[in-house]
Amino acid sequence: MGLVGLYVLCALLIPYIEIPKKPVTEPEKIEFYILTNGVHSDLVVPLKSAEFDWSKEIPFENTLSV
C-alpha cells in the first residue's frame, strides 16, 4: 500500500471521527469583521474581550494602521 496509500486512507477516514463538544453555559459570541482589498483579506477582532486581551500579546508598535 505504501505511504501514499496510507496518507489517502487517513485523509478519507479522519474527517468522520467525531469529538464531543464541551458543554458551555453562555453563548459563544465574538464579533469579527473581514476586510479585503480584492487580493488579501484581514480578520479584524476586538482588541480586548472577556476571553482574550490582544494588547498583551501584540505591541501597538508592531502594527500598521491607516
Secondary structure, DSSP 8 states (H G I E B T S, - for coil): -HHHHHHHHHHHHGGG--------SS------EEEE-SS-EEEE--SB-SS-BGGGTS-GGG----
